[in-house]
Amino acid sequence: MDFPPDRLAVLEPRFYDVGQILTAYGTYGHNVVLKAASLISNHTQPPFAIAVEGRWGAGKTTFLTLLEDELKKRDYPTIWFNPWEYDATGDVVLALQKTIARDLVRRWKFGLKELGVFALALATTGVSVAAKTCGIDCKQVKTIEEDVRQALAGRKWDQYEDYVEAVRNDFIELTHQVGKKDAKYEGKPLVIFLDDLDRCLPDNALRLLEALKNQFVARNERLAANAIFVCGLDTATAKRFIMKRYEGISPGFAFN
């Protein structure tokens, strides 16, 4: 797919093959970064997920880094997450939640109560903390786990059908709170970069893709998540993951 400069601004912002940037633009590759940043700024309504398409070694990470730098210049809040680094943990979704929670605390001074269920991910054993928070066992809780438990004390868990719903609703609220922490971000979406998604083990990559669909690129009856995810991946590899996991689906459906 070619991206002539005069047509790039009107493209639906889904896929960029950065392996073709130099072919399409020569020494003017940085214009592609500016155009992509403008698409996010002016043409993309959150919640949204954008795939930056390219084969291994095509330069996806370089492109994402340049794009993040440009968005920072435009005063957009950004978070960077590389799921491949957490592949061995077996729970890349929890690692994503932890990264989001960590940045909200360190960079924008969120408190544990403000993080909601995302505070669980800050503990070393997030799953056990969830159980303890719900009253199953609160004995011999580590210091950070105790802090999390106290922060979530009194939470009306019965208002949620499941933990996934709690994560979805809390994430939606958090994305709208970032602008209130720093006025320069007001009204702007939180842009979360996911790099090297296709380098994960297939099951982990699929868990993360499904979490994006069901928990993060989401809306409830009141609000939509004020977030845009920019994912660097080899779409052909991801498609093979999906077709192997869900036997019988068509290649077109897997690609979508």
Salt bridges, closest charged atoms under 4 A:
GLU12 OE2 - ARG14 NE 2.90
GLU68 OE2 - LYS72 NZ 3.94
GLU70 OE2 - ARG74 NE 2.96
ASP103 OD1 - ARG102 NE 3.24
ASP103 OD2 - ARG107 NH1 3.26
GLU114 OE2 - LYS181 NZ 2.89
GLU145 OE1 - LYS132 NZ 3.30
GLU146 OE2 - ARG149 NH2 2.70
ASP170 OD1 - ARG155 NH2 2.79
GLU173 OE2 - ARG222 NH2 2.07
ASP196 OD2 - ARG199 NH1 3.38
